[in-house]
Amino acid sequence: MRWHTLSPLVAKDLALFFRNRFFAFITILGLAAYVGLYLAMPQTVDEIIEVGLHARSDAEPVTEILNAQGLSFLSMDSEQELRQAVLDGVVMGGILLPEGMLADLAQGARPTVAVLVPSDTPAEMREVMVVLVEALALGLSGSPLNLVVHEETLGPDMGGSQIPPRDRMLPLLAVVVLMMETLGLASLIAEEIQTGTLRALMITPLGVGELFAAKGFTSVTMTFAQVSLLMLIIGGLQHQPLLILLTLLLGSLMVTGIGFLMASWGKEMLSVMGIGMLVIIVLSIPPFGVLFPGTVTAWARLIPSHHLADTIHQVANLGAGWGQVWQNLVILLAVDVLLFGLGIAVLKRKLR
C-alpha cells in the first residue's frame, strides 16, 4: 500500500464534507446541542418520595409509623390542602385518614382510608400507595405478621447512589454522535458513486486498498474526534479514560463499516439519509435501555451497539474496569472486522 497517497484523499474528503453546509452545520450545532442538553439536566437524583397525609384525628402516632427510609410524609392541616398539594404535584399522592381510625382498629373494625393520586399516575404507583396504607393499618393495629424478613439486593446496590438521568444518557449521546458523523461519510461516498468520481479513481494507479483506507481513516477520525470531545466536555472521561477512548474508537470503526454499507445501498444523499435514520433508531435501542431500565428486553443484546452502550455505562457510571468489560471489547472488535470487511466487499462489487 502506498501510504503517501492517503493524505491527498483524506484532505479531499474533509474538504468535501465541510463544503456540504448541512453536515458542517449539524456537526458544530449538534455538538453544542448535546452538551447543552446534558448540562441542562439535573445532576442529582432525589430518592425521597413525598406523600401527603391528613388525619382527621391525632396524626402523631401515624407519622411515627410511616417515617421510613426513602419516604417523606408531609402532614397537611386540612383535606382541601392535601387535595390541592396532590393536584399541584407537590406530593406524589395523598392519604386521608378517617375520624376515629385508631379506635376502630383497636375494636377490630375496618375503617375506610382514602388514597388520593393524580389522574396520570401509573398503575404501579397506585399499587404502592395501597401497600403504604396496608402497612399503616398493620402498624397501627399492633398485630405484625409473624414473619422474619430478610432483604437481599441482587446486583449493585444503588440505594443512596442513584445515577442521574443525564449520566445515563452518555451511551445514547455517543451512539447518536457516531452515527450522525457517519451519515456524512455515507452521503459523500454515495454522491461520488453517482457522479462517477469513485469509478474514475479506480482506473488510476491508485489502488483499492488506498481508496478505502483513506475513506475509513477520514470517517474514524471525524467520528472519534467529535465523540471524544463530547465525552471530555461532559465529564465522561473522568474514570478509566483509556478504556472509554478505546471503546469509542471501536465504536467509530463499527459505524464506519455501517457507513460503507449504507453508501452501497443508497443511490443519493436522500436515500442514504432515509436508511441512516432507520439505522440510528435501531442502534439507539440498547442505549435507551440504559436510560430507562426495564424497557428493553434481552433481545437488544443482539444489536451491536449494545456492547458499546453497556461498556460506556458500566465504566463511566458504575466504575467498572477492564476485567468487567473485556468481553464487550472483544465482541465490538469482531463486529468491526465483520462490518468493515462486508462494507468494503459490497462497495467494491457496486463499483465494478
N, C-alpha and C positions, 0 to 999 in steps of 0.2 A: 504494500500500500504506500502510495506517495503522499506522505503527510503534509508536504509543502502546499499541496493543492487544497487542503481543508480550509485554511484561513480565508481565501477569497470567497469560497462558497458560504462560509459562516457569515462573513461580512455582508454578502449579498442578501442572505435570508433575513438577517437582522434589519437591514435597510428596508426590505420589502415589508417586513412585519410592522415596523413603526410608521411606514408610509401609509398603511391602512389605518385611517383615523379611528375607525370603530374599535379595533383591537388595542390600539395605542391608548385610546380613551378609557376603555374598561380595565386595562392593566393598571393604570395610575388611579383612576377613580375607585376601582374595585378594592385595591389595597387600602385606600383611605377609608372606604365604607366598612370593610371588615374590621379594621382597627377601631373605628368609631363605634360600631355595633358592640364590639367586645367591651370597650371601656364604658359604654352607657349602661351595661347590665350590672346588676348588684354583684358585689364581690364577696358577700357573706350570705349565709343561709340561716333563716330564722326557723329554728327547730321547735319553738314553742307554739302549741296550738291553743288559741284562746277561745274559751267557751263562756258565754254569758249565763248568769244564774240569778234567778229571783225566787225567793221563798216567801210565801205569804205569812209564814210564822218565823220563828227564830232560825236563822240560816247558819249560825256559827258551827254547830256540830256537822252540818252538811259540808261546809267548805273545808273543815279539817280532814274529812274522809277523802274529798275529791282532790286535794292538793297533792298531786303526784308528779313525778319527774316527766317533763315533756308536755305537761298540760298546765294551762294557766286559766283559772276561773275568776271572772270578773263579776262581783256581786252588784246587781242593779237594784235601785231603790223602788222601782215600780215595774209593773208588767209592760206598760207603754214604753218605758225607757229600754227595756230588754228587746221588745219587738223592733224598735227603731234602730237599735245597735245591730241587730241581725240584718235588717234591710240595707243599712249603710255599709255593711261589710266590716264593721269594727270587730266583730267576733265571728268565728266560723259557724256557730249555731247557738241556740239558747235552750236552757232547761227551766221550765216553770213548775215549781213545786206547789202542791195544793195546801190549803189550810188544814192543820191537824194531821199532817202526814206522819209525824213521829208516833203519835198516839194510835193511829190506825195500824201502823206496822207492828206496834207492841201488842195489839189485840189480834193480830193475825189477818187483818183485812188487807185488801189490795187497792191502795189509792191510785188514782189516775194522774200520771205525770205527763205534762205537755212538752214535746220536743219541737223546737222552732228551728227551721232551716230555710235558707233561700231557695227559690224555685229552681235555680240552676245547679244545686248541689248534687254531685254524683251519688249514685246508689250506694257505693261502698262507704262514703262519708255519712250517709243517713244511718247505715248499719252501725257505724262507730258510735254515733250519738245514742242509739238504742242500747248498745252494750254499756256505755257510760251510766245510763240510768239504771240498768240492771245491777251494775257493780255498786252503785249508790244504795239501792234498796238492800242489797246483800250486806253492805257495811252497816247500815242503819238498823237492820233487824237484829244484828248481833248473833246471827247464825251462819258463820262462814262454812263453806263446803269443807268436808273432811278430806282434803287433798293436800299433797305436798307438790308444789310446782317447781320444776327445775327448768330454768331458762338456758337455752344453748343457742349461740349465734353461729350460723353457718357462713363461711367465707369471712372477708374482712369486716370487722365490727366498725360501722361508720357512725355509731352513736356519738354525738358531740363533735363530729368532724365531717359533716356532710359537704359534698363538693358543690360549689356554686354552679348554677346553670351555665354561666359564661365559660367556666373551665371545662365543662362537659362539651362545649361547642368546639373545642380545639380540633378534634378529629374531623368534624364536619367542615370547618373552615379550611383545613388542609386539603381535603378531597376537592372541595369546590375550587379553590385557587389552582390546584394542579390541573384540573380538567379545563378550566377557563383558558389557561395558557395553551393547553394542548389543542383547543379548538382553533386557535390562531395558526398553529403549525399545520393542522389538517386542512384548513381552508387554503393556506398558502400552497400546499402540495397539490390540492385538487385544482386550484387555478392554474398552476404550472402544467398539470396534465392536460387541462382543457385547452390551453394556449399552445401546447406542443413544446414548451420550454424544456421539460424533462427529457422528452424524446430526442430533442436536439443535443442535449448534453450527453445522452447515452451514445451518440455516434461519434463523439470526440474522443481523444485519447484518455479522457477522464474515465476511470474505472467505476463499476457499480459500487464497489466497496467504499471508495472515497465519497461518492454521492450520498449514500445512506449514512455513512459515518458523520458527514457534515450536517445532514438533516437531524440526526439523532443528537449530536452534540449541541446544536442550537436549541432544540426542544428541551433537553435535560438541563442545560444552563439556564434558560429562561424560567422554567418551572421551579427548579431547585432554588434559584436565587430569590425569586419572589416569595415562595412559601417559607424559606429560611428567614428572610427579612421580617415576614409577618410574625413568625414564632418568636423572633428576637424582640420585637416591639411589645408583644402582648405577654411576654414572660414565659413562653412555652419551652425555653431552653435553660431554665433555672436548675433543673435536675437532670443529670446524665445527658449533657448537651451532645456529646459524640454519638450516643445511642440514638437520640432523636434525629440528629442530622443524617445518620446512616439510614434510618427509616424513611426520612423524607427523600433521600437520594434514590432508594429502591422504589418509592412511590413515583418519583419522577420518571424513572425508567419504565415503570408499568404503564403510566398514562401516555408515554411516548409511543410505546408499542400499540396501544389502543388508538392513538392518533394516526399511525400508519394505516391501520385497518379502516378507520373512518374515511381517510383520504381515498382509499381504494374503492370504497363503496359509494361515496358521494361523487356527483358529477360537477357540482359547482358549490360556491360558498353556502347558498341557502340549504341545499340538501345536506351538506356537512353539518350545518348548524342544527338542522332538524334531528339528524342522527345523534349529534353531540348532546342535545338536551335530554334525549332518552337515556343515553349512557350516563349522564350526570345524575339523573333520577335514580337509576339502578345502583350506581356506586355510592349514592348518598344514603341508601337504606341502612347499612351497618352503622354509620355514624349517628343516624337518628336513633338507633337502638341504644347508643351510649347516652345521647341527650335525654331520651325518655325511656328509662329502663323498663323492661317488661313488654314493650310494644312490638318487638321484633323477635320471632321465634328462631330456633336453631338453624333453619334453612339458610339464613342470611350468612352463615359461615362459608357457604359455597361461593359467595361473591368475593372476588379478590381484594376489594377494599376493606373487607372485614379485618384482615391481618394488619393492614396499615392503621386503621382506626383503633383497633384493640391495643396495638403496641403503643401508640401515642397516648391513649387514655391510661394505660397501666403505668407507663413511665412518668408522664407529666403530672398525673393526678393521684396515683396510688403509690408512687415511689418505687416502682419495680426496677430491677436491674437486668443485666444481660442474661442471667440464669433463668429468669421468668419468661422472657420473650424471645429466646433464641429460635424457638420453633417457628414463630411468626416470621422472623427474618429469613429463615431457610425457605419457607413457603413463598414469601414475596420474591426471593431471588429466582426460584424455579418458575414462578409465574412471569417474571420479567423476561427470562430467557425464552419461554414459550411464546409470549406475545410479541416480543421483538422479532424472533425468527419468523413467526407466522405473518406479521405485518410486512416485513421485507419481502417474503416469498410472494405474498398476494400482490404487492405493488409491482414487483418485477414482472409478474405474469401479466398485469394490466398494461405495462409499458411495451410489451412485445408487439 
